[in-house]
Amino acid sequence: MTQNGTLIELVGKKGAGRTHLVYLICSLNSIRSKKTLYLDGSGNFRPEVIYEFLKKIANVSGEELRIFLKKITYQRIYEVYILINLLKKIKVLDIDCVIINDVIPLFLYNQNKNIRQEVRRFVRELALIAITKKISIVFTSTLVEKFEENSFESINYELFYHEIIRYVHIKAIIQRRTQNMIECTFIHPKNLIDSKLSINLDKFEQHRI
């Protein structure tokens, strides 16, 4: 799913399967001898899930599994400024992929009137890093459900949609169809619009719809 020199955004509601999908990406990268930097904004990182993915995909155990896991570097992100400072280090690190999970909401806690400009600069910098280093960068965003006033109908919207869409290379909406089945519906760029990818997390099969 990931491509070198590409900034990919995975958007979905809470529980849609975004985190499980990036765990799967980490696992596949390790098996392919690619180094992954995982930046976590929520503190919900579960290495045991990646461990189980690796056992099923690679069908190995013991020392071989530990070798695969060592290809994943984890960093907890508490503040936006830590994230911004890390971007400078990413430029010189020997890595093949960056996973940024649940960090966009951190911008909401930053008491800055120019919050939208901050998000725009951040995403633009991610796109430039992906292109110049020829690596893949994947980050997740949350779809927020909002109920209209005096109505039982709800709408889904993405935080900072306009600030993000102008710089991402690939954007997909993630939906969980069953416990083990995740569906990716691509909404950007134009040549991928309405294209869908169904991923079985149990058998690790991918099917275009």
Secondary structure, 3 states (H helix, E strand, C coil): CCCCCEEEEEEECCCCCHHHHHHHHHHHHHHCCCCEEEEECCCCCCHHHHHHHHHHHHCCCCHHHHHHHCCEEEEECCCHHHHHHHHHHHCCCCCCEEEEECCHHHHHHCCCCCHHHHHHHHHHHHHHHHHHHCCEEEEEEEEEEEECCCCCCEEEEECCHHHHHCCCCEEEEEEECCCCEEEEEEEECHHHCCCEEEEECCCCEEEEC
